[in-house]
Amino acid sequence: MTDRPRASLGRILEDLGATLLDLVCGDPDGADAIGGVVIHDPLDQPQLPRQALVLGVGVTGEEVPRLLTELGARGAAALVIRAPAPCREDVAEAAGRAGVCLLTLTRGASWSQLAAMLRSILAEGDIGEAGPQTLGGMPSGDLFALANAVAALLDAPVTIEDRSSRVLAFSGRQDEADASRVETILGRQVPERFVRMLEDRGVFRALYRSDEPVHVDPPETGWETFKLPRAAVAVRAGDEVLGSIWAAVPGPLSRERNRALREAAKLVALHMLRLRAGADVERRLRADLVGTALEGGPGAPEALGRLRLTGQATVVLALAPFDVQSAASAGLQARHTAERQRLADAFAMHLSAVHPRAAAAMIGDVVYGVLPVHADGRAEERVTRVASDFLERVGERLRPLVGIGPTAADGAALPWSRDGADRVLRVLRGHGGTRRVACLSDVHVEAMLLELGDLAAERGHLPAGPLARLAAYDAEHATSLVETLRAWLDAFGDVTAASAAMYVHHNTFRYRLRRLAEIGGIDLTDPDARFAAMLQLRLLPHGDPPR
């Protein structure tokens, strides 16, 4: 048990130390609450939140003193590098001067797993109530603290796993267990060969059929890394099995410890249910906060504060599938909704990897992301690269499009940035999905034409003059003079190119040009007449006749 704040460096070392992380030098109690997890990139320095925990992927021993000094100037709390750490005096001196702790990641553990666990530990209290909630005297949803409590009751290292044998949390003292447990912790998953062995021995069947703990002896031969017995109990809510608790023990548990493990399973079930329900509640709450911030108004400052975006320069991204089709059946509609939600979750995860304070939520059929940026001339370029990387990862299944709004200097300008992202998204949809990501500066004229068309439609303005006469003639005689004019204007008067676009002979096309000039009363040599016709055509959806 610990009284440290959940998001402190000391708490992280208690939860992950001795198994994944080791403190090399520095004072972990001297750091304030960790503000976020950031991956170090020497080619494109990321923006660091206050008291950041920096993952030095690929950092060598020679770079450590310089990087510690640099991170200290930028307000970071700690640097994690791959073990072993360089044992030199200049490293300890640089850490002391910078006020940055140096940690090492155990060999065999992946950086992605470490980042996921760190963000899970630090996620408590990001949004929602200011004060922590408790269940059974433990912080609500804090499975790591709960695992440590159960380990203290049983005097044995403990893991909490889900139905798929993925490790959700683990206690300290894992170094007292055997090699198979260490392998499980490093991989955050029970290795497949152990799962098959337990299934063949009927362990899971016995575990899930009873509320009582099950004792598992190690195999007699062929499993040198599995040396300690296990005591396991199913974690269930009613008839539903949520997961299990596994303790590496020297022998069978006493009656008192069996009862303690059984009672602990009930408390773990409450916390797991709270986590599962909290994920949906948090998603809805985050959507409300993001929506309030994007709408502006009196509630926007509080929403920005709870999202930890106050005083940040940000860019709004609007993501949506190219086709939002209405499903014919309820089942198909549910599947489409689930696919869009998975796309939204993937987008939120992608943005959070770029910046720990990025926020994303689905509002209607559009996923809006709010990404903090450096307010410089390269912000749009960097955000475009982020969006393009995401689209490359998700592929073509839903054909998602991303519109990028202009940079908002503060929270008051967020609605303006959102409006820009919506306008870009509309232009991209009008392109038929051929272009998948753009900034407002890229499509500004097209967005203005769409708005001008909306204004004309709202006021009931119909095409007039030559275009109206040509449309009336086409409707009466089943001709295509309007499309002939459009093709000629699009080809800048190149008859050969325009006739090829309409699949007619160039002499036929010239004849149609003379006819449309006579019938419409338009002088094709007059630049003002050409501009007026081109503008009216641009305000119409391509291929639609003016009505």
N, C-alpha and C positions, 0 to 999 in steps of 0.2 A: 504494500500500500504506500501511497505517496501523497503529499500535500502540494507538490509542485503544480503550477499551471499546466494544462494539457499541452499547450503549444510552446513549451520551453525546451531548450537544448538538453537540460538535465533529464527531463522526462523521456525524450527520444533515446538517450543513452540507456535509461533504465529499461525501456521496452525492447530496444534492438541491440543493446550492447552485449558483449561476450559472444554473441552469435553472428551478428552482421557487422557491427561497428566497434572500433576501438579508439579511445581518446589517446592521441600522441602527445599533445601539449596544448596549453591554454586552460582557462577557467570556465567551464560550462555554466556555472552559477552566476557568472558576471554578465551573461547575455540576457537581453530582454526576450519577450515572446517572439518566437520565430515568425517572420512575416511571409515566408513562402520558400518554395524549392525551385532553384534555377540551375539549368545545365550550362556549364561554362563553354563558350564558343570563342576561340581566339580570333576568328575571322569576322565575326559579327557580334560584338559585345551586347548581351541582352540587358534590358533594363532591370535593375535589382530592386525588389521591394525592401523596405526597412528590415534590418536584421535577417538578411537572406541566408539560407543554407545552400551553398554552392556545390554542385557535383562536378568535380574536376575529372571528367571522362578523358582518358588519354594523357593526363598531365604527368610529366616525368619529374624525377627528383630535382633536376637542375632548375626547373621552372618554379618550384614551390616557393622559395623565399620571395621572388619578385611578385608572384601572384598573391601571396599573403599580404604584402604591402599594398598592392593595388586594391584588393578587396577591402582592406581596412579603411582606405580612403573613401571607398564607396559605401561604407556602413554595413558590410556583411558581418554575420555572426560566426560562421564556420565554413571550412573547406573540407570536402571529403575527397580523398584520392585512393587509388587502388593500393592495397598492402603489397609489399612492406613499405613503410615510410622511410625516407632518407634519415639516417641517424647522424645529423650534423648540428653543430652549435648554431650555425647561421640560420637554420630552420627555426629552432626554438626562439632565437632572438627576434627574428622577423615576426613570428606569431605573437610574441609578447609586446613588441612595439605597435603592431597593428591592432591588437585586441581581438584577433580572430583565432578561434580554436581550430586545430588540425586533427581530422579524424581519418581513419583508414577503413576501407571496405574489404571484408574477408575475401580471399581468392575463392572463386567458384560461384560467388553470388553475382547476379546480373544487375547492371545499373537500372534497367527498367523495373525490376522487382523492387529495388530499393526506393526508386522514385515513387512507385505506386504505394508502398507502405508508408513512406514519409507523408505523402499527401493525404492518405487515409487518417494518419494520426493528427495531422494539422487541420483537418477539415472541420473538426468539432467547433461549433460556434461561429462559423463563417457568416451565416445568416440565421434569422429567427430570434428567439429570446436572448436577451443579454446575459442572463444567468444560466448556469448549467442545470439540467434536469437529472434526477437520480431515480434509480430503480433498485430496491433492496439495499440502499445505502451506497450504491456504486454509481458513478457517472453514467447516464443513459447512453447505451450503445458503445461504451468503452470496453470492447472485448479484451484488449490487452491488459487493462487493470483487472478485469474479471479473471483472466487466466492466471495472473500473478496471485490473486486471492485464493483460487482453487489450489494452486501449487503449494501455497503456504499451509492450507488445510491438510493436504495429502503428503506434504514433505517430499514432493517429486515434481520434476519438470512436466509441463502440461501443454498440449496443443488443443485448439478448438477448430474443428473442421466442418465443412458443409457436406451435403449428400454425395458430392463428387470427389470427396477426399482432398479438396483444396483447403489449405491452411488459412483460416480467417484471422487467427491471433495465436500467440504463443507466450509462455511465461519466460522468466529468466531461468538461469541454471541449466540451460540446455546442454552445456558442456559436460554435465554429469551423466547425460544419456549416452546411447551408443551411436555408432557411425550412421546407422539407418535414419535415426532421428535428425542428425545434423544434415544429412542429404535432403530430408523432407523439408526442413526449415529453409535451406538455401534455395530450393526449387519452389517453395510455397505450394507444394503439391506432393502427396504421397507417391513415390515412384510406382510406375505401372506394374512392375514385377512384384512389389509387395502387395499391391491391391489384388492382383490375381491370386497370389498365395493365400491371402486372407479369405478371398471368396471360395477358393477350393476347400479350405478347411471349415467353411460354414460359419466364419466369425461374424460376417455382416448379417447373415440370416438370424443368428442367435441374438445379435445386438439389437436389431430392429423389431424383434418379436417380444421383447421384455423391457420393463422399466428398470430392471436390476442391472448393476454393473456386470461386465463380462471380463473374466481373467483370460489373458492370452499368453501362453508360454512360447518362447522362441522355438523355431524348428530345430530338430536334433542335428541335422546335417545340411550342408550346402548354403547356409545363410550366415556367414561369418560376421557380417555387419549388424545382424539382428541378435543382440546378446541379452538384452534386458527384457523381462516380461512386460506386458502392457495391461493396464486396467482401463476399460472403456465403458462408456455409458451413452445411450442414445439421447439426443436432445429433441424433444417432441412437444408439439402444441396440439393437444387433443389426439386425433388419429394421424396427424401429419408429422413425419420425421423431418426435422430441420437440419440435423447434423449430428455431431458426436463430440465427446470429450475423450482425449487419450492421455493417459499418464504413464510415463516410463518408471516402473516401480521395481524394487529388488525382489519382491515376492508378493503373495496374495495379500490384499488389504484386510485390515481388521474390520470387525463389525461396525465400529464407530466410523471408520474412514469410508467404508462402503456406503453407509447412510449419508455421510457428508457429500460424497460424490453424487449420489442420487438426488439430494436436495440442491446441489449446485447446478445440476442439469436443468432444473426447473427455472432457476434464476437466469441461466444462460439463454433458455428459450424465450424468456421475456425480453431480454436484450436483443436477441436476433429478430424477434417480431418487431421490436421498436425500430431496429435498423431498416427492416424491409418496408414497414409502413412509413418510416421517416424519409426513405428515398422518394416515395411518391409525394409526400407532403412537401419535402424540400424542393422538388421539381416544380410543384404548383406555386410555392411561395417565391421561388426564384423567378418564375415567369411573371408573377404579379409585380415583383420589384423591378425587373427589367422593363416591363410594359409601362409602369409608372414613371421610371426614369426617362424613357423614350418619349412619352407623351408630354413631359414637362408639367408645369403647374405647381401648386403649393406642396404636393406630396413628393415631388422629385428630389429635393435635397435630402430628405430622410432616406428615401430609397437608395440614393447614391451612397449615403453613409453606410447603410447596411451591406451594400455590395462592395464597400471599401474602394470606391471610385471617386471620392470627393477630391477636387483639385487636380484631377488627372486630365491630360490631353488624350482624347479617345477618337476612335473611328468606328462607325457603325457598319456592319456587314449584314446584308440581307440574303439569305439562302433559301431557295425553293426548287422543287423539281420542275422540269420544263413543262410537263403535262400534269395538271391536277385534275384527274378524271373522276367523275362520279361513278362509284361502283354500282354494279347491277344488283348485287346481293349484299346482305348484311355481313356475311362471312368475308367476302372480297373487300368490302369497305373496311372491316376491322383489320385485315391484313395490310391494306394500304396505309391505314393509320399507324399500325405498328412499325412498318418500314420507315415512314416519315419520322416517327419518334426515335428509332434507332439512328437515323441519319442526323437528327438533332443532337442526340447524345454523343455521337462520334464527332460532330462539329464542336460541341462544347469541350470535349476532351482534347481535341486538336488545339483549340485556342488556349486552353489552360496550360498546355505544354509550352506554348509560345510565351505567355505571360501569366503568372499565378493569379492575378486579379481579373483576368478576362472573365466576362459573364456572357452566357448564351441561354436562350429560351425560345420555345416555339410559341408564337402568338398567331392564332388562326392557322393558315397554311404556310406561314413564313417563319423561318428560324432567324432570329436576330442575334448577332454577336456584337458585344461591345469590347473592343480591344484597346487597352492603353498603349500609347505610342509616344515617341519623342517628337515634339512639335518642330520638325525641321523640314527641309525640302524633299527628303527622301522617304517620308512617312508613307505616301501612297505606293511607292515602289515596293517597300517592305511588306505592306499589307497585301498587295497584289500577289507577291511571292508566297505569302502564307496561304491565301485562298487557292492559288494554283496548286500548291503542294497537296492541299486537302482533296481537291478534285481529282488529282492523279491517283490518290490513295483509294478513293471510294469507287472509281471506275465509272461505267456507263449505265449501271442498272436503273437508277432513277433519273439520269441525265440532269443532275442538279446544276443550277446557275447561281452565281454569286455577284450581287451588286455591291459596290463599295462606295460609301458616302464620303463627303469631304471631312477633313480633320476638324473636330470640335475642340476648341481651346479649353473649355470647361463644361461642367454639367449643364449649364443653361443653353448651350448650343447643341446638345444631343438631339433634340427634335429636328433641328435643321439637318444634321448629319443623317438621321433616319430617313427624312424626306428625300434626300439625295440618293440614298441606297435604294429606296423604293422606285424612284424614277429610273435608275440604271437597270434594276431588275425587270421593269416593264419593257425597256428597250431590248434587253437580251431575249426576252420571250418573243418580241416582235421579229427578231432575227431568225426565229425557227430553231433556236438552240445551237446554231452553227458557231456562235461565240459564247463562251461559258463564264467568263469573268471580265469585269471592266470597272473602271472608276468613272465618276461623274464627268471628269474632265475629258475622258475619251469619247463620251456619247452626249455631250452637252447639247449640241444642235439638234440631234434626233429627239432628245427628251423635250426640248422646247417645242418642236413640231408636234409631238404627241399632245402636249398641253394645249397648244393652239387648236388642234383638232377637237379636243374635249370642249374648249370654250365655244368653238363654232357649233358643235352639236348641241351644247347646253342652250345656246341662244337661238337655235333653230335656223342658223344660217345655211342655206343650200348653195351648191355651186351655181354660179351665174355666168352670163356671157358666153363666149365660144364653147367652153367645156359643157355647159348645160345644153347647148344646141347639138353638140356632137353626141351627147348621151341620149338625147331624145331621138336622134336619127338612128343610133345603134339599136335602141329598143324597138323602133318601128320596123326597121329593115333587116334586123339580125346581122348587122355588120360589126366591125371591130375598129372603128375610127379612133375611139378613146385609147385603146391599147396601142394602136399605131403611133399616136402622138406621144404616149408614154415611152415607147421603145425608142423613138427618134430623139426625144429629149435626154433619155438615159444614156444614149450613145453619142451625145454631143453633136448631133447632126450627121454622124457617120452612117450613111444609108446601107452600106455593105454589112456593118456590124448589126444594125437595127433589124434589117431584113433576115439575117441569119438567126437572130434571137426569136423572131416570130415564125421562122421556118417558111418563108415565102421568097419568091424570086425578087431580086432588087428592082426590076422594072415594075413588078406588081406593087412593090412597096412605094415606089415613086408615084405611081398612079394614085394610091391611097392618100399619100401626102397632099397631092393636088386637090383631091376630093374633099379632104377634111379642111383644107384652107378655104375652099369655096363654101362648104356647108356651114362651117363654124364661123366664118368671117374673121379668121385670124391671120395676121401677117407674120409668117414664120421668120421673116428677116428682121422683125422688130424685137430687140432684146427685152423691152418691158413686157411685151406680149408673151414672149417665151417664159420669162420669170413668173408672170401671173399664172400661166397654165401649169408650170412646174410646181408652184406652191400649192395650188388647188389639188393637184394630183398627189402631192406628198401628204396632204391632210386626209387622204382617203386610204383605207386599208388596201394593200396591193392586191389587184385583181377584182376589187369590188367596184361596180359602176356607180357613178354619182346618182343620187336619187333626188 
